[in-house]
């Protein structure tokens, strides 16, 4: 049995539209607070884990994924999602 995350075939925690929103708000908050994307990412993970009551594994995966989004590893998927919005 293959375990899939709620985000699809990659086993991700977040769907592509959520990754898009995370990246958008990471940029917005980092500009407002003059902080780095990684600092804002840490805050986002804390907020998500508090609101979502993540277990230890979900928290670890969400932290990794949000930092990957901040580092640009999801930019290709985000661009594909954005192109789908503009059609």
Secondary structure, DSSP 4 states (H G I P E B T S, - for coil): ----BTTBTT--SS-HHHHHHHHHHHHHHHHHHT--HHHHHHHHHHHHHHHHT--HHHHHHHHHHHHHHHHTTTHHHHHHHHHHHH-
